[in-house]
Amino acid sequence: MPLETVSFQQISRILELTDQLGLDREWIEIPLSTESPGLVRKLKSGKLEIIVDADRPFDQWLADLPSQIQGATGG
């Protein structure tokens, strides 16, 4: 069953991960709606948009998030 919206708990887990990566929460945008596939991209404003994947299990997607962030930020 696809994930349609991102829960507060899931947002908290994403932010805990970005905290561990040293990213400022003010520069992270997490839309409440999901997409398939999910997406991590740098916006024109410089903020990092993290869109949760609708079809992958959340824990599996979250485990891959650091490499997606690295790819989006060039780090």
mmJSON file of the N, C-alpha and C atoms, coordinates in Angstrom:
{"data_MODEL":{"atom_site":{
"group_PDB":["ATOM","ATOM","ATOM","ATOM","ATOM","ATOM","ATOM","ATOM","ATOM","ATOM","ATOM","ATOM","ATOM","ATOM","ATOM","ATOM","ATOM","ATOM","ATOM","ATOM","ATOM","ATOM","ATOM","ATOM","ATOM","ATOM","ATOM","ATOM","ATOM","ATOM","ATOM","ATOM","ATOM","ATOM","ATOM","ATOM","ATOM","ATOM","ATOM","ATOM","ATOM","ATOM","ATOM","ATOM","ATOM","ATOM","ATOM","ATOM","ATOM","ATOM","ATOM","ATOM","ATOM","ATOM","ATOM","ATOM","ATOM","ATOM","ATOM","ATOM","ATOM","ATOM","ATOM","ATOM","ATOM","ATOM","ATOM","ATOM","ATOM","ATOM","ATOM","ATOM","ATOM","ATOM","ATOM","ATOM","ATOM","ATOM","ATOM","ATOM","ATOM","ATOM","ATOM","ATOM","ATOM","ATOM","ATOM","ATOM","ATOM","ATOM","ATOM","ATOM","ATOM","ATOM","ATOM","ATOM","ATOM","ATOM","ATOM","ATOM","ATOM","ATOM","ATOM","ATOM","ATOM","ATOM","ATOM","ATOM","ATOM","ATOM","ATOM","ATOM","ATOM","ATOM","ATOM","ATOM","ATOM","ATOM","ATOM","ATOM","ATOM","ATOM","ATOM","ATOM","ATOM","ATOM","ATOM","ATOM","ATOM","ATOM","ATOM","ATOM","ATOM","ATOM","ATOM","ATOM","ATOM","ATOM","ATOM","ATOM","ATOM","ATOM","ATOM","ATOM","ATOM","ATOM","ATOM","ATOM","ATOM","ATOM","ATOM","ATOM","ATOM","ATOM","ATOM","ATOM","ATOM","ATOM","ATOM","ATOM","ATOM","ATOM","ATOM","ATOM","ATOM","ATOM","ATOM","ATOM","ATOM","ATOM","ATOM","ATOM","ATOM","ATOM","ATOM","ATOM","ATOM","ATOM","ATOM","ATOM","ATOM","ATOM","ATOM","ATOM","ATOM","ATOM","ATOM","ATOM","ATOM","ATOM","ATOM","ATOM","ATOM","ATOM","ATOM","ATOM","ATOM","ATOM","ATOM","ATOM","ATOM","ATOM","ATOM","ATOM","ATOM","ATOM","ATOM","ATOM","ATOM","ATOM","ATOM","ATOM","ATOM","ATOM","ATOM","ATOM","ATOM","ATOM","ATOM","ATOM","ATOM","ATOM","ATOM","ATOM","ATOM"],
"id":[1,2,3,4,5,6,7,8,9,10,11,12,13,14,15,16,17,18,19,20,21,22,23,24,25,26,27,28,29,30,31,32,33,34,35,36,37,38,39,40,41,42,43,44,45,46,47,48,49,50,51,52,53,54,55,56,57,58,59,60,61,62,63,64,65,66,67,68,69,70,71,72,73,74,75,76,77,78,79,80,81,82,83,84,85,86,87,88,89,90,91,92,93,94,95,96,97,98,99,100,101,102,103,104,105,106,107,108,109,110,111,112,113,114,115,116,117,118,119,120,121,122,123,124,125,126,127,128,129,130,131,132,133,134,135,136,137,138,139,140,141,142,143,144,145,146,147,148,149,150,151,152,153,154,155,156,157,158,159,160,161,162,163,164,165,166,167,168,169,170,171,172,173,174,175,176,177,178,179,180,181,182,183,184,185,186,187,188,189,190,191,192,193,194,195,196,197,198,199,200,201,202,203,204,205,206,207,208,209,210,211,212,213,214,215,216,217,218,219,220,221,222,223,224,225],
"type_symbol":["N","C","C","N","C","C","N","C","C","N","C","C","N","C","C","N","C","C","N","C","C","N","C","C","N","C","C","N","C","C","N","C","C","N","C","C","N","C","C","N","C","C","N","C","C","N","C","C","N","C","C","N","C","C","N","C","C","N","C","C","N","C","C","N","C","C","N","C","C","N","C","C","N","C","C","N","C","C","N","C","C","N","C","C","N","C","C","N","C","C","N","C","C","N","C","C","N","C","C","N","C","C","N","C","C","N","C","C","N","C","C","N","C","C","N","C","C","N","C","C","N","C","C","N","C","C","N","C","C","N","C","C","N","C","C","N","C","C","N","C","C","N","C","C","N","C","C","N","C","C","N","C","C","N","C","C","N","C","C","N","C","C","N","C","C","N","C","C","N","C","C","N","C","C","N","C","C","N","C","C","N","C","C","N","C","C","N","C","C","N","C","C","N","C","C","N","C","C","N","C","C","N","C","C","N","C","C","N","C","C","N","C","C","N","C","C","N","C","C","N","C","C","N","C","C"],
"label_atom_id":["N","CA","C","N","CA","C","N","CA","C","N","CA","C","N","CA","C","N","CA","C","N","CA","C","N","CA","C","N","CA","C","N","CA","C","N","CA","C","N","CA","C","N","CA","C","N","CA","C","N","CA","C","N","CA","C","N","CA","C","N","CA","C","N","CA","C","N","CA","C","N","CA","C","N","CA","C","N","CA","C","N","CA","C","N","CA","C","N","CA","C","N","CA","C","N","CA","C","N","CA","C","N","CA","C","N","CA","C","N","CA","C","N","CA","C","N","CA","C","N","CA","C","N","CA","C","N","CA","C","N","CA","C","N","CA","C","N","CA","C","N","CA","C","N","CA","C","N","CA","C","N","CA","C","N","CA","C","N","CA","C","N","CA","C","N","CA","C","N","CA","C","N","CA","C","N","CA","C","N","CA","C","N","CA","C","N","CA","C","N","CA","C","N","CA","C","N","CA","C","N","CA","C","N","CA","C","N","CA","C","N","CA","C","N","CA","C","N","CA","C","N","CA","C","N","CA","C","N","CA","C","N","CA","C","N","CA","C","N","CA","C","N","CA","C","N","CA","C","N","CA","C","N","CA","C","N","CA","C","N","CA","C"],
"label_alt_id":[null,null,null,null,null,null,null,null,null,null,null,null,null,null,null,null,null,null,null,null,null,null,null,null,null,null,null,null,null,null,null,null,null,null,null,null,null,null,null,null,null,null,null,null,null,null,null,null,null,null,null,null,null,null,null,null,null,null,null,null,null,null,null,null,null,null,null,null,null,null,null,null,null,null,null,null,null,null,null,null,null,null,null,null,null,null,null,null,null,null,null,null,null,null,null,null,null,null,null,null,null,null,null,null,null,null,null,null,null,null,null,null,null,null,null,null,null,null,null,null,null,null,null,null,null,null,null,null,null,null,null,null,null,null,null,null,null,null,null,null,null,null,null,null,null,null,null,null,null,null,null,null,null,null,null,null,null,null,null,null,null,null,null,null,null,null,null,null,null,null,null,null,null,null,null,null,null,null,null,null,null,null,null,null,null,null,null,null,null,null,null,null,null,null,null,null,null,null,null,null,null,null,null,null,null,null,null,null,null,null,null,null,null,null,null,null,null,null,null,null,null,null,null,null,null],
"label_comp_id":["MET","MET","MET","PRO","PRO","PRO","LEU","LEU","LEU","GLU","GLU","GLU","THR","THR","THR","VAL","VAL","VAL","SER","SER","SER","PHE","PHE","PHE","GLN","GLN","GLN","GLN","GLN","GLN","ILE","ILE","ILE","SER","SER","SER","ARG","ARG","ARG","ILE","ILE","ILE","LEU","LEU","LEU","GLU","GLU","GLU","LEU","LEU","LEU","THR","THR","THR","ASP","ASP","ASP","GLN","GLN","GLN","LEU","LEU","LEU","GLY","GLY","GLY","LEU","LEU","LEU","ASP","ASP","ASP","ARG","ARG","ARG","GLU","GLU","GLU","TRP","TRP","TRP","ILE","ILE","ILE","GLU","GLU","GLU","ILE","ILE","ILE","PRO","PRO","PRO","LEU","LEU","LEU","SER","SER","SER","THR","THR","THR","GLU","GLU","GLU","SER","SER","SER","PRO","PRO","PRO","GLY","GLY","GLY","LEU","LEU","LEU","VAL","VAL","VAL","ARG","ARG","ARG","LYS","LYS","LYS","LEU","LEU","LEU","LYS","LYS","LYS","SER","SER","SER","GLY","GLY","GLY","LYS","LYS","LYS","LEU","LEU","LEU","GLU","GLU","GLU","ILE","ILE","ILE","ILE","ILE","ILE","VAL","VAL","VAL","ASP","ASP","ASP","ALA","ALA","ALA","ASP","ASP","ASP","ARG","ARG","ARG","PRO","PRO","PRO","PHE","PHE","PHE","ASP","ASP","ASP","GLN","GLN","GLN","TRP","TRP","TRP","LEU","LEU","LEU","ALA","ALA","ALA","ASP","ASP","ASP","LEU","LEU","LEU","PRO","PRO","PRO","SER","SER","SER","GLN","GLN","GLN","ILE","ILE","ILE","GLN","GLN","GLN","GLY","GLY","GLY","ALA","ALA","ALA","THR","THR","THR","GLY","GLY","GLY","GLY","GLY","GLY"],
"label_asym_id":["A","A","A","A","A","A","A","A","A","A","A","A","A","A","A","A","A","A","A","A","A","A","A","A","A","A","A","A","A","A","A","A","A","A","A","A","A","A","A","A","A","A","A","A","A","A","A","A","A","A","A","A","A","A","A","A","A","A","A","A","A","A","A","A","A","A","A","A","A","A","A","A","A","A","A","A","A","A","A","A","A","A","A","A","A","A","A","A","A","A","A","A","A","A","A","A","A","A","A","A","A","A","A","A","A","A","A","A","A","A","A","A","A","A","A","A","A","A","A","A","A","A","A","A","A","A","A","A","A","A","A","A","A","A","A","A","A","A","A","A","A","A","A","A","A","A","A","A","A","A","A","A","A","A","A","A","A","A","A","A","A","A","A","A","A","A","A","A","A","A","A","A","A","A","A","A","A","A","A","A","A","A","A","A","A","A","A","A","A","A","A","A","A","A","A","A","A","A","A","A","A","A","A","A","A","A","A","A","A","A","A","A","A","A","A","A","A","A","A","A","A","A","A","A","A"],
"label_entity_id":["1","1","1","1","1","1","1","1","1","1","1","1","1","1","1","1","1","1","1","1","1","1","1","1","1","1","1","1","1","1","1","1","1","1","1","1","1","1","1","1","1","1","1","1","1","1","1","1","1","1","1","1","1","1","1","1","1","1","1","1","1","1","1","1","1","1","1","1","1","1","1","1","1","1","1","1","1","1","1","1","1","1","1","1","1","1","1","1","1","1","1","1","1","1","1","1","1","1","1","1","1","1","1","1","1","1","1","1","1","1","1","1","1","1","1","1","1","1","1","1","1","1","1","1","1","1","1","1","1","1","1","1","1","1","1","1","1","1","1","1","1","1","1","1","1","1","1","1","1","1","1","1","1","1","1","1","1","1","1","1","1","1","1","1","1","1","1","1","1","1","1","1","1","1","1","1","1","1","1","1","1","1","1","1","1","1","1","1","1","1","1","1","1","1","1","1","1","1","1","1","1","1","1","1","1","1","1","1","1","1","1","1","1","1","1","1","1","1","1","1","1","1","1","1","1"],
"label_seq_id":[1,1,1,2,2,2,3,3,3,4,4,4,5,5,5,6,6,6,7,7,7,8,8,8,9,9,9,10,10,10,11,11,11,12,12,12,13,13,13,14,14,14,15,15,15,16,16,16,17,17,17,18,18,18,19,19,19,20,20,20,21,21,21,22,22,22,23,23,23,24,24,24,25,25,25,26,26,26,27,27,27,28,28,28,29,29,29,30,30,30,31,31,31,32,32,32,33,33,33,34,34,34,35,35,35,36,36,36,37,37,37,38,38,38,39,39,39,40,40,40,41,41,41,42,42,42,43,43,43,44,44,44,45,45,45,46,46,46,47,47,47,48,48,48,49,49,49,50,50,50,51,51,51,52,52,52,53,53,53,54,54,54,55,55,55,56,56,56,57,57,57,58,58,58,59,59,59,60,60,60,61,61,61,62,62,62,63,63,63,64,64,64,65,65,65,66,66,66,67,67,67,68,68,68,69,69,69,70,70,70,71,71,71,72,72,72,73,73,73,74,74,74,75,75,75],
"pdbx_PDB_ins_code":[null,null,null,null,null,null,null,null,null,null,null,null,null,null,null,null,null,null,null,null,null,null,null,null,null,null,null,null,null,null,null,null,null,null,null,null,null,null,null,null,null,null,null,null,null,null,null,null,null,null,null,null,null,null,null,null,null,null,null,null,null,null,null,null,null,null,null,null,null,null,null,null,null,null,null,null,null,null,null,null,null,null,null,null,null,null,null,null,null,null,null,null,null,null,null,null,null,null,null,null,null,null,null,null,null,null,null,null,null,null,null,null,null,null,null,null,null,null,null,null,null,null,null,null,null,null,null,null,null,null,null,null,null,null,null,null,null,null,null,null,null,null,null,null,null,null,null,null,null,null,null,null,null,null,null,null,null,null,null,null,null,null,null,null,null,null,null,null,null,null,null,null,null,null,null,null,null,null,null,null,null,null,null,null,null,null,null,null,null,null,null,null,null,null,null,null,null,null,null,null,null,null,null,null,null,null,null,null,null,null,null,null,null,null,null,null,null,null,null,null,null,null,null,null,null],
"Cartn_x":[0.844,0.0,0.888,0.725,1.589,1.378,2.45,2.403,1.934,0.868,0.324,0.783,0.907,1.362,2.459,3.27,4.393,3.924,4.143,3.704,4.719,4.265,5.151,6.338,6.065,7.138,8.174,7.707,8.629,9.452,8.807,9.542,10.611,10.262,11.227,12.429,12.188,13.29,14.169,13.552,14.328,15.198,14.614,15.368,16.478,16.253,17.327,18.502,18.191,19.239,19.98,19.24,19.908,20.712,20.249,21.04,22.383,22.352,23.588,24.548,23.976,24.808,25.281,24.864,25.305,24.549,23.349,22.553,21.625,21.519,20.672,19.208,18.372,16.951,16.245,16.744,16.141,16.279,17.215,17.492,16.946,16.045,15.444,13.948,13.44,11.997,11.536,10.498,9.946,8.445,8.034,6.601,5.853,4.602,3.803,3.301,3.264,2.839,4.062,3.822,4.897,4.842,5.886,5.936,6.578,6.355,7.026,7.716,9.011,9.919,10.085,10.648,10.973,12.092,12.402,13.35,14.077,15.346,16.117,16.753,16.474,17.044,17.306,18.247,18.568,17.69,16.986,16.111,16.901,16.318,16.989,17.339,16.527,16.761,17.978,18.488,19.597,19.137,17.827,17.292,17.31,17.276,17.258,15.844,15.23,13.887,13.999,13.353,13.378,11.947,11.669,10.336,10.378,9.576,9.556,8.96,9.579,9.105,7.802,6.805,5.493,5.494,6.36,6.264,7.287,8.4,9.401,9.062,9.345,9.166,9.987,9.378,10.012,11.401,11.552,12.856,13.932,13.563,14.503,14.877,13.886,14.135,15.024,14.732,15.502,16.964,17.205,18.576,19.378,18.703,19.375,19.445,18.774,18.695,20.054,21.0,22.283,22.977,22.945,23.595,22.824,21.497,20.704,21.019,21.168,21.519,22.903,23.833,25.19,25.171,24.368,24.267,23.666,22.696,22.012,22.87,23.711,24.513,25.924,26.261,27.601,28.652,28.201,29.142,29.583],
"Cartn_y":[-1.186,0.0,1.247,2.121,3.305,4.261,4.907,5.929,7.223,7.818,9.031,10.303,10.258,11.436,11.049,12.011,11.804,12.16,11.263,11.492,12.358,12.914,13.704,12.857,11.601,10.701,10.503,10.333,10.149,11.418,12.578,13.843,13.949,13.579,13.623,12.735,11.546,10.625,11.189,11.822,12.445,13.567,14.392,15.507,15.021,13.929,13.353,12.948,12.352,11.928,13.141,14.166,15.349,16.079,16.028,16.594,15.881,14.552,13.765,14.098,14.512,14.889,16.34,17.043,18.416,19.435,19.086,20.009,20.824,22.119,23.022,22.769,22.561,22.278,23.408,24.635,25.768,25.638,24.811,24.667,23.364,22.708,21.452,21.667,21.241,21.261,19.836,19.421,18.079,18.219,18.1,18.166,17.018,17.265,16.238,15.187,15.519,14.533,13.777,12.549,11.698,11.669,11.143,10.967,9.625,9.143,7.921,8.183,8.151,7.876,9.109,8.891,10.004,10.823,11.948,12.868,13.678,13.925,14.861,15.821,17.109,18.093,19.408,20.138,21.46,22.459,23.293,24.295,25.555,26.425,27.677,28.525,28.397,29.148,28.64,27.459,26.846,25.792,25.76,24.754,23.382,22.366,20.988,20.45,20.037,19.467,17.952,17.343,15.888,15.386,14.689,14.154,12.644,12.185,10.772,9.947,8.793,7.877,7.211,7.224,6.659,5.135,4.525,3.082,2.238,2.812,2.044,2.045,0.955,0.971,2.124,2.848,4.058,3.787,2.72,2.44,2.175,1.499,1.228,2.531,3.363,4.653,5.526,5.543,6.366,5.917,4.618,4.099,4.598,4.837,5.326,6.849,7.525,8.986,9.687,9.276,9.985,10.036,8.926,8.944,9.816,9.879,10.776,12.232,12.547,13.909,14.27,13.348,13.577,13.851,13.089,13.293,14.655,15.09,16.362,17.561,17.396,18.524,18.516,17.442,17.35,17.109,16.665,16.461,15.114],
"Cartn_z":[0.0,0.0,0.0,-0.97,-1.043,0.134,0.516,1.557,0.908,1.43,0.811,1.5,2.819,3.552,4.535,4.859,5.774,7.179,8.118,9.505,10.259,11.375,12.23,12.688,13.029,13.48,12.365,11.138,10.014,9.764,9.855,9.708,10.787,12.009,13.119,12.822,12.279,11.96,10.846,9.855,8.775,9.346,10.211,10.79,11.72,12.439,13.269,12.38,11.24,10.314,9.739,9.324,8.762,9.837,11.093,12.204,12.308,12.214,12.307,11.16,10.026,8.881,8.964,10.034,10.233,9.402,8.955,8.15,9.041,8.765,9.53,9.176,10.179,9.939,9.193,9.338,8.636,7.122,6.674,5.241,4.673,5.434,5.001,4.796,3.65,3.403,3.151,3.882,3.733,3.461,2.196,1.908,2.591,2.957,3.619,2.642,1.357,0.364,-0.152,-0.575,-1.088,-2.612,-3.225,-4.669,-4.971,-6.161,-6.587,-7.915,-7.947,-6.826,-5.939,-4.755,-3.879,-4.502,-3.89,-4.506,-3.446,-3.687,-2.872,-3.854,-3.687,-4.611,-3.901,-4.451,-3.943,-4.687,-3.949,-4.537,-4.889,-5.704,-6.082,-4.864,-3.81,-2.575,-1.812,-2.216,-1.504,-0.509,-0.238,0.689,0.034,0.874,0.412,0.582,-0.528,-0.478,-0.452,0.531,0.697,0.566,-0.544,-0.793,-0.564,0.377,0.752,-0.39,-0.635,-1.667,-1.224,-2.103,-1.782,-1.782,-2.589,-2.807,-2.052,-1.654,-0.91,0.574,1.276,2.734,3.338,4.266,4.805,5.371,6.166,6.791,5.736,4.682,3.585,2.879,2.613,1.971,2.856,4.165,5.101,5.156,5.073,5.103,3.898,2.784,1.581,1.508,2.41,2.358,2.412,3.27,3.288,1.911,1.178,-0.136,-1.113,-0.984,-1.837,-1.531,-0.243,0.147,-0.386,-0.247,-0.737,-2.249,-2.981,-4.422,-4.768,-3.996,-4.263,-3.897,-2.878,-2.4,-2.975,-3.669,-4.222,-3.17,-1.973,-0.868,-0.777],
"occupancy":[1.0,1.0,1.0,1.0,1.0,1.0,1.0,1.0,1.0,1.0,1.0,1.0,1.0,1.0,1.0,1.0,1.0,1.0,1.0,1.0,1.0,1.0,1.0,1.0,1.0,1.0,1.0,1.0,1.0,1.0,1.0,1.0,1.0,1.0,1.0,1.0,1.0,1.0,1.0,1.0,1.0,1.0,1.0,1.0,1.0,1.0,1.0,1.0,1.0,1.0,1.0,1.0,1.0,1.0,1.0,1.0,1.0,1.0,1.0,1.0,1.0,1.0,1.0,1.0,1.0,1.0,1.0,1.0,1.0,1.0,1.0,1.0,1.0,1.0,1.0,1.0,1.0,1.0,1.0,1.0,1.0,1.0,1.0,1.0,1.0,1.0,1.0,1.0,1.0,1.0,1.0,1.0,1.0,1.0,1.0,1.0,1.0,1.0,1.0,1.0,1.0,1.0,1.0,1.0,1.0,1.0,1.0,1.0,1.0,1.0,1.0,1.0,1.0,1.0,1.0,1.0,1.0,1.0,1.0,1.0,1.0,1.0,1.0,1.0,1.0,1.0,1.0,1.0,1.0,1.0,1.0,1.0,1.0,1.0,1.0,1.0,1.0,1.0,1.0,1.0,1.0,1.0,1.0,1.0,1.0,1.0,1.0,1.0,1.0,1.0,1.0,1.0,1.0,1.0,1.0,1.0,1.0,1.0,1.0,1.0,1.0,1.0,1.0,1.0,1.0,1.0,1.0,1.0,1.0,1.0,1.0,1.0,1.0,1.0,1.0,1.0,1.0,1.0,1.0,1.0,1.0,1.0,1.0,1.0,1.0,1.0,1.0,1.0,1.0,1.0,1.0,1.0,1.0,1.0,1.0,1.0,1.0,1.0,1.0,1.0,1.0,1.0,1.0,1.0,1.0,1.0,1.0,1.0,1.0,1.0,1.0,1.0,1.0,1.0,1.0,1.0,1.0,1.0,1.0,1.0,1.0,1.0,1.0,1.0,1.0],
"B_iso_or_equiv":[0.0,0.0,0.0,0.0,0.0,0.0,0.0,0.0,0.0,0.0,0.0,0.0,0.0,0.0,0.0,0.0,0.0,0.0,0.0,0.0,0.0,0.0,0.0,0.0,0.0,0.0,0.0,0.0,0.0,0.0,0.0,0.0,0.0,0.0,0.0,0.0,0.0,0.0,0.0,0.0,0.0,0.0,0.0,0.0,0.0,0.0,0.0,0.0,0.0,0.0,0.0,0.0,0.0,0.0,0.0,0.0,0.0,0.0,0.0,0.0,0.0,0.0,0.0,0.0,0.0,0.0,0.0,0.0,0.0,0.0,0.0,0.0,0.0,0.0,0.0,0.0,0.0,0.0,0.0,0.0,0.0,0.0,0.0,0.0,0.0,0.0,0.0,0.0,0.0,0.0,0.0,0.0,0.0,0.0,0.0,0.0,0.0,0.0,0.0,0.0,0.0,0.0,0.0,0.0,0.0,0.0,0.0,0.0,0.0,0.0,0.0,0.0,0.0,0.0,0.0,0.0,0.0,0.0,0.0,0.0,0.0,0.0,0.0,0.0,0.0,0.0,0.0,0.0,0.0,0.0,0.0,0.0,0.0,0.0,0.0,0.0,0.0,0.0,0.0,0.0,0.0,0.0,0.0,0.0,0.0,0.0,0.0,0.0,0.0,0.0,0.0,0.0,0.0,0.0,0.0,0.0,0.0,0.0,0.0,0.0,0.0,0.0,0.0,0.0,0.0,0.0,0.0,0.0,0.0,0.0,0.0,0.0,0.0,0.0,0.0,0.0,0.0,0.0,0.0,0.0,0.0,0.0,0.0,0.0,0.0,0.0,0.0,0.0,0.0,0.0,0.0,0.0,0.0,0.0,0.0,0.0,0.0,0.0,0.0,0.0,0.0,0.0,0.0,0.0,0.0,0.0,0.0,0.0,0.0,0.0,0.0,0.0,0.0,0.0,0.0,0.0,0.0,0.0,0.0,0.0,0.0,0.0,0.0,0.0,0.0],
"pdbx_formal_charge":[null,null,null,null,null,null,null,null,null,null,null,null,null,null,null,null,null,null,null,null,null,null,null,null,null,null,null,null,null,null,null,null,null,null,null,null,null,null,null,null,null,null,null,null,null,null,null,null,null,null,null,null,null,null,null,null,null,null,null,null,null,null,null,null,null,null,null,null,null,null,null,null,null,null,null,null,null,null,null,null,null,null,null,null,null,null,null,null,null,null,null,null,null,null,null,null,null,null,null,null,null,null,null,null,null,null,null,null,null,null,null,null,null,null,null,null,null,null,null,null,null,null,null,null,null,null,null,null,null,null,null,null,null,null,null,null,null,null,null,null,null,null,null,null,null,null,null,null,null,null,null,null,null,null,null,null,null,null,null,null,null,null,null,null,null,null,null,null,null,null,null,null,null,null,null,null,null,null,null,null,null,null,null,null,null,null,null,null,null,null,null,null,null,null,null,null,null,null,null,null,null,null,null,null,null,null,null,null,null,null,null,null,null,null,null,null,null,null,null,null,null,null,null,null,null],
"auth_seq_id":[1,1,1,2,2,2,3,3,3,4,4,4,5,5,5,6,6,6,7,7,7,8,8,8,9,9,9,10,10,10,11,11,11,12,12,12,13,13,13,14,14,14,15,15,15,16,16,16,17,17,17,18,18,18,19,19,19,20,20,20,21,21,21,22,22,22,23,23,23,24,24,24,25,25,25,26,26,26,27,27,27,28,28,28,29,29,29,30,30,30,31,31,31,32,32,32,33,33,33,34,34,34,35,35,35,36,36,36,37,37,37,38,38,38,39,39,39,40,40,40,41,41,41,42,42,42,43,43,43,44,44,44,45,45,45,46,46,46,47,47,47,48,48,48,49,49,49,50,50,50,51,51,51,52,52,52,53,53,53,54,54,54,55,55,55,56,56,56,57,57,57,58,58,58,59,59,59,60,60,60,61,61,61,62,62,62,63,63,63,64,64,64,65,65,65,66,66,66,67,67,67,68,68,68,69,69,69,70,70,70,71,71,71,72,72,72,73,73,73,74,74,74,75,75,75],
"auth_comp_id":["MET","MET","MET","PRO","PRO","PRO","LEU","LEU","LEU","GLU","GLU","GLU","THR","THR","THR","VAL","VAL","VAL","SER","SER","SER","PHE","PHE","PHE","GLN","GLN","GLN","GLN","GLN","GLN","ILE","ILE","ILE","SER","SER","SER","ARG","ARG","ARG","ILE","ILE","ILE","LEU","LEU","LEU","GLU","GLU","GLU","LEU","LEU","LEU","THR","THR","THR","ASP","ASP","ASP","GLN","GLN","GLN","LEU","LEU","LEU","GLY","GLY","GLY","LEU","LEU","LEU","ASP","ASP","ASP","ARG","ARG","ARG","GLU","GLU","GLU","TRP","TRP","TRP","ILE","ILE","ILE","GLU","GLU","GLU","ILE","ILE","ILE","PRO","PRO","PRO","LEU","LEU","LEU","SER","SER","SER","THR","THR","THR","GLU","GLU","GLU","SER","SER","SER","PRO","PRO","PRO","GLY","GLY","GLY","LEU","LEU","LEU","VAL","VAL","VAL","ARG","ARG","ARG","LYS","LYS","LYS","LEU","LEU","LEU","LYS","LYS","LYS","SER","SER","SER","GLY","GLY","GLY","LYS","LYS","LYS","LEU","LEU","LEU","GLU","GLU","GLU","ILE","ILE","ILE","ILE","ILE","ILE","VAL","VAL","VAL","ASP","ASP","ASP","ALA","ALA","ALA","ASP","ASP","ASP","ARG","ARG","ARG","PRO","PRO","PRO","PHE","PHE","PHE","ASP","ASP","ASP","GLN","GLN","GLN","TRP","TRP","TRP","LEU","LEU","LEU","ALA","ALA","ALA","ASP","ASP","ASP","LEU","LEU","LEU","PRO","PRO","PRO","SER","SER","SER","GLN","GLN","GLN","ILE","ILE","ILE","GLN","GLN","GLN","GLY","GLY","GLY","ALA","ALA","ALA","THR","THR","THR","GLY","GLY","GLY","GLY","GLY","GLY"],
"auth_asym_id":["A","A","A","A","A","A","A","A","A","A","A","A","A","A","A","A","A","A","A","A","A","A","A","A","A","A","A","A","A","A","A","A","A","A","A","A","A","A","A","A","A","A","A","A","A","A","A","A","A","A","A","A","A","A","A","A","A","A","A","A","A","A","A","A","A","A","A","A","A","A","A","A","A","A","A","A","A","A","A","A","A","A","A","A","A","A","A","A","A","A","A","A","A","A","A","A","A","A","A","A","A","A","A","A","A","A","A","A","A","A","A","A","A","A","A","A","A","A","A","A","A","A","A","A","A","A","A","A","A","A","A","A","A","A","A","A","A","A","A","A","A","A","A","A","A","A","A","A","A","A","A","A","A","A","A","A","A","A","A","A","A","A","A","A","A","A","A","A","A","A","A","A","A","A","A","A","A","A","A","A","A","A","A","A","A","A","A","A","A","A","A","A","A","A","A","A","A","A","A","A","A","A","A","A","A","A","A","A","A","A","A","A","A","A","A","A","A","A","A","A","A","A","A","A","A"],
"auth_atom_id":["N","CA","C","N","CA","C","N","CA","C","N","CA","C","N","CA","C","N","CA","C","N","CA","C","N","CA","C","N","CA","C","N","CA","C","N","CA","C","N","CA","C","N","CA","C","N","CA","C","N","CA","C","N","CA","C","N","CA","C","N","CA","C","N","CA","C","N","CA","C","N","CA","C","N","CA","C","N","CA","C","N","CA","C","N","CA","C","N","CA","C","N","CA","C","N","CA","C","N","CA","C","N","CA","C","N","CA","C","N","CA","C","N","CA","C","N","CA","C","N","CA","C","N","CA","C","N","CA","C","N","CA","C","N","CA","C","N","CA","C","N","CA","C","N","CA","C","N","CA","C","N","CA","C","N","CA","C","N","CA","C","N","CA","C","N","CA","C","N","CA","C","N","CA","C","N","CA","C","N","CA","C","N","CA","C","N","CA","C","N","CA","C","N","CA","C","N","CA","C","N","CA","C","N","CA","C","N","CA","C","N","CA","C","N","CA","C","N","CA","C","N","CA","C","N","CA","C","N","CA","C","N","CA","C","N","CA","C","N","CA","C","N","CA","C","N","CA","C","N","CA","C","N","CA","C","N","CA","C","N","CA","C"],
"pdbx_PDB_model_num":[1,1,1,1,1,1,1,1,1,1,1,1,1,1,1,1,1,1,1,1,1,1,1,1,1,1,1,1,1,1,1,1,1,1,1,1,1,1,1,1,1,1,1,1,1,1,1,1,1,1,1,1,1,1,1,1,1,1,1,1,1,1,1,1,1,1,1,1,1,1,1,1,1,1,1,1,1,1,1,1,1,1,1,1,1,1,1,1,1,1,1,1,1,1,1,1,1,1,1,1,1,1,1,1,1,1,1,1,1,1,1,1,1,1,1,1,1,1,1,1,1,1,1,1,1,1,1,1,1,1,1,1,1,1,1,1,1,1,1,1,1,1,1,1,1,1,1,1,1,1,1,1,1,1,1,1,1,1,1,1,1,1,1,1,1,1,1,1,1,1,1,1,1,1,1,1,1,1,1,1,1,1,1,1,1,1,1,1,1,1,1,1,1,1,1,1,1,1,1,1,1,1,1,1,1,1,1,1,1,1,1,1,1,1,1,1,1,1,1,1,1,1,1,1,1]
}}}
